[in-house]
Amino acid sequence: MSDQHSPAPPETVAAMQTLFFARLAEINRDLTQSLADLAVEIDKQNHNGSLGLAIYVENRIQAMRNILLVFREHLGG
């Protein structure tokens, strides 16, 4: 089955890039803070806090992967 979609207009691509990169930057800031918090909880040997933060970090990383996959697919990569 061939793809009959025409390429998106450049302004649409630019808008999507802006949206995706802004969201990635937001997730990155959140992830960086979460990793710092996780290190503190590990140092305090707070296992419950560490586990909760580890799960949150994993979710943030998955969110970044999902955005990158959508971005890559949209660009035809």
BELCORUR-V681105 format. One record per backbone hydrogen bond with DSSP energy under -1.0 kcal/mol. NH is the residue of the N-H (numbers start at 1). CO is the residue of the C=O. Records with the same first field share a line. If there is no record, write none. Layout:
NH = CO ; CO
This chain:
13 = 9
14 = 10
15 = 11
16 = 12
17 = 13
18 = 14
19 = 15
20 = 16
21 = 17
22 = 18
23 = 19
24 = 20
25 = 21
26 = 22
27 = 23
28 = 24
29 = 25
30 = 26
31 = 27
32 = 28
33 = 29
34 = 30
35 = 31
36 = 32
37 = 33
38 = 34
39 = 35
40 = 36
41 = 37
42 = 38
43 = 39
44 = 40
45 = 42
46 = 41
47 = 45
50 = 46
51 = 47
52 = 48
53 = 49
54 = 50
55 = 51
56 = 52
57 = 53
58 = 54
59 = 55
60 = 56
61 = 57
62 = 58
63 = 59
64 = 60
65 = 61
66 = 62
67 = 63
68 = 64
69 = 65
70 = 66
71 = 67
72 = 68
73 = 69
74 = 70
75 = 71
76 = 73
77 = 72
